[in-house]
Amino acid sequence: MASQVSIKAQLRSIWSEKRVVGICLFIALAQFQYGYDSAAVSGFQSMPGFLAVFGYADPLNPIGYNISTKVQTLIQSLINLGALTACFVIFKFGSFISPRTGLWLASAVSVVSVAVQMGSVHVGALYVGRLLLGFSNGFYSTYAAIYMGESAPAYLRGPVIGMVVLQISLGALIGILVDNYTKVHLGRIAYQIPLAVMLAIPVMMSTGLLFLPETPRYYISKGQDDKAAAAIRKLRGVTDAAQLSEDVAIMKAAWLAETETHASVLLLDAFRGTDLRRTLLSVAAGVGQTATGMIFISAFSVYFFVQARIGNPFVWVMVSLGIALTGNMLSFPALRFFDRRHLLVGASVVNSAVMFGMAIVYTVSTVGSPGASKALVGLSMVFPWVYGLGQGPVLWALQTEMPSQRLRSHTVGLSQGANFVFAWLSSYCTPYFINPESLNWGPKYCYIWGAGNFILAVFVFFFVPETRGRGLEQLDELFEKKVPAWKFAGYVTDLQQADADGYVGGKDMKEDTEASHRE
């Protein structure tokens, strides 16, 4: 009975925060662009209208055209190189760029990049457009995560940041859907229409940001306490003056304590003292996104299915993305009620088995085998569903939760940069593995990603602490006290977090306020 009351109380608390949930869902729209572009460009590589301009005729290919390994490599890898450049800029100048300003900059660069890609008929101009779009994605991913992480209350921080993956999957579904209806055109309009649709994202983002404040913690860092209180009021609908004062006081106390300990912010601070551990964990979460193989699945899915001769590839990818969306939707309650560590380890083990399964099926079957085709399609649908439920949302949340307040923009930028380095490496190497011009591994390439998922599961089990239900200020205390990863969930902090609902690791901490620290 007590557990039922507890669940009802938690559901009521979530409903009371519907305003900030809605705002964070809008901010997560920044990653819609990444998902949309990944799927759309994946479709371009199997679209005659695009290949007639940037590919070549190939009577032996199932669609009559093919794309050279070099071009295929560059249009996928340059976007990651552009994002990496953006992360270097953020790591160097992040303390001078507010979350809203960062999102506006991303929107401006996005418009330019799309215009260049739509107007280009030379592959060099296409490369420039891809590079600029990557730069936009780098700013979008970093500052969207920071905005949501610093705006949401502690107990909803993981679920709302996890909505990034929902927007990525939704963007991918819309991208492949648009491709499916324009692929019949044999002219340039076949890929220009999908590119033009992408312009809606920066326009919507730029307009919406006009009505939103900066994050409360950003105002605190600038000594603007009144604006911080106003931001909490606008973002979360809090009107009680006492609660506003308490929230601001806790944030300010934590900020002052941190700045007194570290008087100035230097780039090397991210690799000193207790911040080194936090930086390494954040970077590991960023790299983990690529280690799952999701980059491979999203960027090369259509081409992958074409080469494996699996029915109508556009339709199957749309079905797969539609199913994946249900996993994304379930991630919100999953991150609210289940430990991060359990979700991430479990999802990684399952997806390791899925990837190995795809590779083994293709290895032991003949090309074009109906049974192998069905197995590959089925497993390819399981993978993004599991990723969207556990891996993607948790890894995004961990990147934002791990860094200290004063180094958050630097560290998140660095972790995203590390992610983009490995994503670039994956995008650069993948064509050489799957393209018939080169190794022609096809689905056997999944052996690599099966191993990547398994390594991720092992790393999380031994090194990643549990952060569910902890306020950002509480996490600062836990890291400063060098609490081991396996003791995070049960450790009682000195600091009580005003924006938490009192539940940590599934236990009501309000009943334990008199408990001593568990050493």
Salt bridges, closest charged atoms under 4 A:
GLU17 OE2 - ARG236 NH2 2.56
ASP37 OD1 - ARG130 NH1 2.72
GLU150 OE2 - ARG408 NH1 3.37
GLU214 OE2 - ARG100 NE 3.72
ASP225 OD2 - LYS252 NZ 2.81
ASP247 OD2 - ARG236 NH1 3.47
GLU258 OE2 - ARG406 NE 3.87
ASP269 OD1 - ARG272 NH1 3.06
ASP269 OD2 - ARG406 NH1 3.32
ASP275 OD2 - ARG406 NH2 3.15
ASP339 OD2 - HIS342 ND1 3.83
ASP339 OD1 - ARG468 NE 3.24
GLU401 OE2 - ARG157 NE 3.14
GLU401 OE2 - ARG340 NH2 2.53
GLU473 OE2 - ARG217 NE 3.00
ASP476 OD1 - ARG278 NH2 2.86
GLU477 OE2 - LYS481 NZ 2.93
ASP494 OD2 - LYS481 NZ 2.85
ASP494 OD1 - HIS517 NE2 2.76
ASP499 OD2 - ARG217 NH2 3.73
ASP501 OD2 - ARG336 NH2 2.11
ASP512 OD2 - LYS507 NZ 3.47
ASP512 OD2 - ARG518 NH2 3.13
